[in-house]
Amino acid sequence: MRIYRVSTPAPMLPCRNRLPLLAGIVLACLSGGPHAADEGVPVVVSPVSQQAIYRQVQVTGSVTSPQVASLSPATAGLVTEVLAEEGDRVSAGDPLLRLDAELAELQLQSASAEHEQATSALTDARRRLREAEALAPQQSIAETAVRALEAEVAADQAALDRTAADAGYRRALLARHELRAPFAGVISRKLTAPGEWVAQGQGVFELVATEGLRLDFAVAEDYLSALGEDSLVRFSLSARPGEQLAGRVQTIVPVTDTGARTFLLRVVPEDPANAPLLPGLSAQATLLIPDSDAGFAVPRDATLNYPDGRMVVWVVEDGPDGTLAREKVVRPGNAFDGLVEIRGGLDAGDRVVVQGNEALKDGQRIRIVERHRATP
């Protein structure tokens, strides 16, 4: 009867650990002749012990940006220059678009000229007031004339303040004819071209920040109590299939879709520098949900499936004839984190064969060459 491995792929030992082991097994089989056969088949074993049991839940989501903005000019006008294209990376403050500012420039020039005129008038009024105040002790000028000059200085000061405010307003209005990036990011959409008239508030660019990217997942409310901030999550990206990355729960929003009864789970990568995130990428995450405080679990490589649906493991038996392999039918439970929960068929202290179990026979002599070490 043929034996099949569990269909779910299992994490393998790194090449640097497996190659020496495999080489040792081959050499052990090829060297020594009949004496090597008497020593038994070389195997790797793992002890069975109680540990926390988890359910493995798969969820899908996407990479999102903390800042996505539709950019629009602060005033209406005719587009004269478009300085950014879709896909361009920009820094905060970079100019993106300019509107025809001829009239605004003329208005600013006029306001600036009035301000200069008011400055000159105030300077002259202050000079005349000082001269009058110098003559007052000698009674060479009437008191009313001095008071009139003081009033003139006050009026000129008010005029200067008004023209300064008007010039500032015209300067700000002129600045609004240029649209600048409010933050660093990538231009994802360009919605205008030179020669177009744009209204105040009309969207002309979409800017997406590329720093601080995170992954958003919609998770069923049943799992809300089992997750917390800073919980560890493994995720993969559609652009890098098969590559598992580590993440951490940043935020849990309890209710985001009352119809579907899901909540938002926001995850950030543990190592952002080596996480190839791009806004909009689809992502898959594996959540480990606590299921039991204590249970038996064995490495997935230790389990074998028969076509009739039975799952078996090979356990180590020490007897007078040496170390033997015994087949045991087990009742599996949850599969998680490279392990399989065993709900029946094993006892604490049992040792299961993890490598070298593919062609064992019941009662066959084995030789333990290495203890299994789980890889992170």
C-alpha positions as CSV (number, residue, x, y, z in Angstrom):
1,M,0.0,0.0,0.0
2,R,1.4,3.4,-1.0
3,I,1.9,6.1,1.6
4,Y,1.3,9.8,0.8
5,R,2.7,12.8,2.5
6,V,0.4,15.4,3.8
7,S,-0.7,17.7,1.0
8,T,-0.1,20.9,2.9
9,P,3.4,22.1,2.2
10,A,5.7,22.2,5.3
11,P,8.6,24.4,6.1
12,M,11.9,22.6,5.5
13,L,15.1,22.8,7.3
14,P,17.6,25.3,5.8
15,C,19.9,23.8,3.2
16,R,22.9,24.3,5.4
17,N,21.2,21.9,8.0
18,R,19.6,19.4,5.6
19,L,22.6,18.8,3.2
20,P,25.0,17.6,5.9
21,L,22.2,15.4,7.3
22,L,21.3,13.9,4.0
23,A,24.9,13.3,3.2
24,G,25.4,11.5,6.5
25,I,22.4,9.3,5.8
26,V,23.7,8.4,2.4
27,L,27.1,7.6,3.7
28,A,25.7,5.6,6.6
29,C,23.7,3.5,4.1
30,L,26.6,3.0,1.7
31,S,29.4,2.4,4.1
32,G,29.9,-0.6,6.4
33,G,28.0,-3.2,4.4
34,P,25.9,-5.6,6.4
35,H,27.1,-4.1,9.7
36,A,25.5,-0.7,8.7
37,A,22.2,-2.4,7.9
38,D,22.2,-4.0,11.4
39,E,22.6,-0.5,12.9
40,G,19.2,0.5,11.4
41,V,17.9,3.2,9.1
42,P,19.2,6.7,10.1
43,V,16.3,9.0,11.1
44,V,15.7,12.4,12.7
45,V,13.2,12.4,15.6
46,S,11.3,14.9,17.6
47,P,9.8,14.5,21.1
48,V,6.1,14.8,21.8
49,S,5.2,17.3,24.5
50,Q,2.3,19.5,25.5
51,Q,2.1,23.0,24.1
52,A,-0.4,25.8,23.2
53,I,-2.6,24.9,20.3
54,Y,-3.7,27.4,17.7
55,R,-6.0,27.6,14.8
56,Q,-4.6,28.9,11.6
57,V,-6.9,31.4,9.8
58,Q,-6.2,32.8,6.4
59,V,-7.4,36.3,5.5
60,T,-6.9,38.6,2.5
61,G,-6.4,42.3,2.3
62,S,-4.3,44.9,0.6
63,V,-1.4,47.3,1.1
64,T,-2.7,50.8,2.0
65,S,-1.0,54.2,2.4
66,P,-1.4,56.4,5.5
67,Q,-1.9,59.4,3.2
68,V,-3.8,59.5,-0.1
69,A,-4.8,63.0,-1.3
70,S,-6.7,64.4,-4.2
71,L,-4.8,67.6,-4.9
72,S,-6.5,70.7,-6.3
73,P,-5.5,74.4,-6.8
74,A,-6.6,76.9,-4.3
75,T,-7.9,79.3,-7.0
76,A,-9.4,79.0,-10.5
77,G,-7.3,79.6,-13.5
78,L,-5.8,78.5,-16.8
79,V,-3.2,75.7,-16.6
80,T,0.1,76.9,-18.1
81,E,2.6,74.2,-16.8
82,V,2.2,70.7,-15.6
83,L,5.4,69.7,-13.8
84,A,4.7,66.1,-12.7
85,E,3.5,62.9,-14.5
86,E,2.0,59.7,-13.2
87,G,4.6,57.6,-11.4
88,D,6.8,60.5,-10.5
89,R,8.2,60.6,-7.0
90,V,7.9,64.0,-5.4
91,S,9.1,65.6,-2.2
92,A,7.1,67.8,0.1
93,G,7.0,71.3,-1.4
94,D,7.8,70.3,-4.9
95,P,5.9,72.4,-7.5
96,L,3.4,70.3,-9.5
97,L,1.3,72.7,-11.5
98,R,1.2,76.4,-12.4
99,L,-1.7,78.6,-13.5
100,D,-1.7,81.7,-15.6
101,A,-0.7,84.4,-13.0
102,E,-0.4,87.5,-15.2
103,L,-3.3,89.4,-13.6
104,A,-2.3,88.4,-10.1
105,E,1.2,89.6,-10.7
106,L,-0.1,93.0,-11.9
107,Q,-2.3,93.3,-8.9
108,L,0.6,92.5,-6.6
109,Q,2.7,95.2,-8.3
110,S,0.0,97.8,-7.8
111,A,-0.4,96.9,-4.2
112,S,3.3,97.0,-3.6
113,A,3.5,100.5,-5.2
114,E,0.7,101.7,-3.0
115,H,2.6,100.3,0.0
116,E,5.8,102.1,-1.0
117,Q,3.8,105.4,-1.4
118,A,2.3,105.0,2.0
119,T,5.7,104.3,3.5
120,S,7.1,107.5,2.0
121,A,4.1,109.6,3.2
122,L,4.5,108.3,6.7
123,T,8.2,109.0,6.7
124,D,7.6,112.6,5.5
125,A,4.8,113.1,8.1
126,R,7.0,111.9,10.9
127,R,9.9,114.2,9.8
128,R,7.5,117.3,9.8
129,L,6.2,116.3,13.2
130,R,9.7,116.1,14.7
131,E,10.5,119.5,13.3
132,A,7.3,121.0,14.8
133,E,7.9,119.4,18.2
134,A,11.4,121.0,18.2
135,L,9.9,124.4,17.6
136,A,7.1,124.0,20.2
137,P,9.1,124.9,23.3
138,Q,10.1,128.3,21.6
139,Q,6.4,128.9,20.9
140,S,7.4,129.3,17.2
141,I,4.5,127.1,16.1
142,A,0.9,126.8,17.2
143,E,-0.1,123.9,19.4
144,T,-2.9,123.1,17.0
145,A,-0.4,122.7,14.1
146,V,1.5,120.1,16.2
147,R,-1.7,118.2,16.9
148,A,-2.6,118.3,13.2
149,L,0.7,116.7,12.3
150,E,0.3,114.0,15.0
151,A,-3.1,113.2,13.4
152,E,-1.5,113.1,10.0
153,V,1.2,110.6,11.2
154,A,-1.5,108.4,12.7
155,A,-3.5,108.4,9.5
156,D,-0.4,107.7,7.4
157,Q,0.4,104.8,9.7
158,A,-3.0,103.3,9.2
159,A,-2.7,103.7,5.5
160,L,0.6,102.0,5.6
161,D,-0.9,99.1,7.6
162,R,-3.7,98.8,5.1
163,T,-1.5,98.8,2.0
164,A,0.8,96.2,3.7
165,A,-2.1,93.9,4.3
166,D,-3.3,94.4,0.7
167,A,0.1,93.6,-0.6
168,G,0.3,90.5,1.6
169,Y,-3.1,89.4,0.3
170,R,-2.0,89.9,-3.3
171,R,1.2,88.0,-2.7
172,A,-0.8,85.0,-1.2
173,L,-3.2,85.1,-4.1
174,L,-0.3,84.9,-6.5
175,A,1.2,82.0,-4.6
176,R,-2.1,80.1,-5.0
177,H,-1.4,80.0,-8.8
178,E,1.2,77.3,-8.1
179,L,0.3,73.9,-6.7
180,R,2.9,72.2,-4.5
181,A,3.1,68.7,-3.0
182,P,1.9,68.7,0.6
183,F,3.9,65.6,1.4
184,A,6.4,63.2,-0.2
185,G,4.9,60.4,-2.3
186,V,4.1,59.2,-5.8
187,I,1.8,60.7,-8.3
188,S,-0.8,58.0,-9.0
189,R,-3.1,60.1,-11.3
190,K,-2.8,63.2,-13.4
191,L,-6.1,64.7,-14.3
192,T,-5.3,67.9,-16.3
193,A,-3.1,69.3,-19.0
194,P,-1.7,72.7,-20.1
195,G,-4.4,74.9,-21.7
196,E,-7.3,73.5,-19.5
197,W,-9.3,75.8,-17.2
198,V,-9.5,74.4,-13.7
199,A,-12.0,75.5,-11.0
200,Q,-11.1,76.1,-7.4
201,G,-11.1,72.8,-5.6
202,Q,-11.1,70.7,-8.8
203,G,-8.9,67.6,-8.5
204,V,-5.8,67.7,-10.8
205,F,-3.5,65.1,-9.1
206,E,-3.7,62.1,-6.8
207,L,-0.8,61.8,-4.5
208,V,0.0,58.6,-2.5
209,A,2.5,58.5,0.3
210,T,5.0,55.6,0.1
211,E,6.4,55.8,3.6
212,G,4.7,54.1,6.5
213,L,2.8,51.6,4.4
214,R,0.6,49.1,6.2
215,L,-1.7,46.1,5.4
216,D,-5.4,46.2,6.0
217,F,-7.4,43.0,6.4
218,A,-11.1,42.4,7.0
219,V,-11.4,39.8,9.8
220,A,-14.5,38.1,11.1
221,E,-15.7,39.4,14.4
222,D,-15.4,35.9,15.9
223,Y,-11.7,36.4,16.1
224,L,-11.7,39.9,17.7
225,S,-11.2,38.7,21.3
226,A,-8.3,36.4,20.3
227,L,-6.2,39.2,18.7
228,G,-4.5,42.2,20.3
229,E,-2.3,45.0,19.3
230,D,1.4,43.9,18.8
231,S,0.2,40.3,18.0
232,L,2.5,38.7,15.4
233,V,1.2,37.9,11.9
234,R,2.7,36.2,8.9
235,F,1.8,37.6,5.5
236,S,2.7,37.3,1.9
237,L,2.2,39.5,-1.1
238,S,0.7,38.7,-4.5
239,A,3.9,40.2,-6.1
240,R,6.1,37.8,-4.1
241,P,4.2,34.5,-3.9
242,G,5.6,32.0,-1.5
243,E,7.7,34.5,0.5
244,Q,6.5,34.8,4.1
245,L,7.1,38.1,5.9
246,A,6.6,38.9,9.6
247,G,4.2,41.6,10.7
248,R,2.7,43.1,13.8
249,V,-0.9,44.2,14.5
250,Q,-0.9,48.0,14.8
251,T,-4.6,48.8,15.1
252,I,-7.8,46.9,15.5
253,V,-11.0,48.8,14.6
254,P,-13.9,46.8,16.1
255,V,-16.6,47.4,13.5
256,T,-16.1,48.5,9.9
257,D,-18.8,46.6,8.1
258,T,-21.9,46.0,10.1
259,G,-23.5,43.9,7.3
260,A,-20.6,41.5,7.0
261,R,-19.7,41.7,10.7
262,T,-16.0,42.2,10.1
263,F,-13.5,44.5,11.6
264,L,-10.4,46.2,10.3
265,L,-7.1,44.6,11.2
266,R,-4.1,46.8,10.4
267,V,-0.7,45.2,10.2
268,V,2.7,46.8,9.8
269,P,5.8,44.9,8.7
270,E,8.4,44.0,11.4
271,D,11.2,44.9,9.0
272,P,9.9,47.7,6.7
273,A,13.2,48.1,4.9
274,N,13.0,44.5,3.6
275,A,9.2,44.4,3.0
276,P,8.5,45.1,-0.7
277,L,5.2,47.0,-0.1
278,L,3.5,49.0,-2.8
279,P,0.1,50.7,-2.3
280,G,-2.7,48.6,-3.8
281,L,-0.9,45.2,-3.7
282,S,-3.1,42.4,-2.5
283,A,-1.9,40.5,0.5
284,Q,-2.7,37.3,2.4
285,A,-2.1,36.9,6.1
286,T,-2.0,33.9,8.4
287,L,-3.5,34.5,11.9
288,L,-2.7,32.2,14.7
289,I,-5.8,32.1,16.9
290,P,-5.4,30.4,20.4
291,D,-7.5,27.2,20.5
292,S,-6.2,25.4,23.6
293,D,-3.8,26.1,26.3
294,A,-2.3,22.6,26.2
295,G,-2.2,19.8,23.6
296,F,0.1,17.5,21.6
297,A,1.5,18.7,18.3
298,V,4.2,17.2,16.0
299,P,6.1,18.6,13.1
300,R,4.2,18.3,9.9
301,D,7.0,16.3,8.3
302,A,6.3,13.6,10.9
303,T,2.8,12.9,9.5
304,L,1.9,10.6,6.6
305,N,-1.5,10.0,5.0
306,Y,-2.9,6.8,3.6
307,P,-5.3,6.8,0.7
308,D,-8.1,5.5,3.0
309,G,-7.9,8.7,5.0
310,R,-5.8,7.5,7.9
311,M,-3.0,9.6,9.2
312,V,0.0,7.9,10.8
313,V,3.2,8.7,12.5
314,W,6.2,6.6,13.2
315,V,7.3,6.5,16.8
316,V,10.5,5.3,18.4
317,E,10.4,2.1,20.5
318,D,13.4,1.0,22.6
319,G,13.5,-2.7,23.1
320,P,15.8,-5.6,23.6
321,D,16.4,-5.9,19.9
322,G,17.5,-2.2,19.6
323,T,15.7,0.9,18.6
324,L,12.6,0.1,16.4
325,A,10.0,2.1,14.4
326,R,6.4,1.5,15.2
327,E,3.5,2.8,13.1
328,K,0.7,4.6,15.0
329,V,-2.6,5.8,13.7
330,V,-3.3,9.3,15.0
331,R,-6.3,11.6,15.1
332,P,-5.2,15.0,13.7
333,G,-6.5,18.4,14.7
334,N,-5.5,21.9,13.7
335,A,-2.5,22.5,11.4
336,F,-0.5,25.6,12.4
337,D,2.9,27.1,12.2
338,G,4.5,24.0,10.6
339,L,2.9,21.7,13.2
340,V,-0.1,19.4,13.3
341,E,-2.2,19.0,16.4
342,I,-2.6,15.3,17.5
343,R,-5.8,14.7,19.4
344,G,-5.4,11.0,19.8
345,G,-2.8,8.2,19.3
346,L,0.2,9.7,21.0
347,D,1.4,10.1,24.6
348,A,3.7,12.7,26.3
349,G,7.3,11.5,25.9
350,D,6.8,9.7,22.6
351,R,9.4,10.4,20.0
352,V,8.2,10.7,16.4
353,V,10.3,10.3,13.2
354,V,10.5,13.5,11.3
355,Q,13.0,12.6,8.5
356,G,13.6,9.1,7.2
357,N,10.0,8.0,7.7
358,E,9.0,7.7,4.0
359,A,9.7,4.0,3.6
360,L,9.8,2.6,7.1
361,K,8.3,-0.7,8.0
362,D,6.7,-1.6,11.3
363,G,9.3,-3.1,13.6
364,Q,12.2,-1.9,11.4
365,R,15.4,-1.1,13.3
366,I,16.3,2.6,13.2
367,R,19.2,4.7,14.3
368,I,18.7,8.2,15.6
369,V,21.2,10.6,14.0
370,E,19.8,13.9,15.0
371,R,17.1,15.5,17.2
372,H,14.7,17.7,15.3
373,R,15.0,21.5,15.8
374,A,12.2,23.7,14.7
375,T,13.3,26.5,12.3
376,P,11.9,30.0,13.0
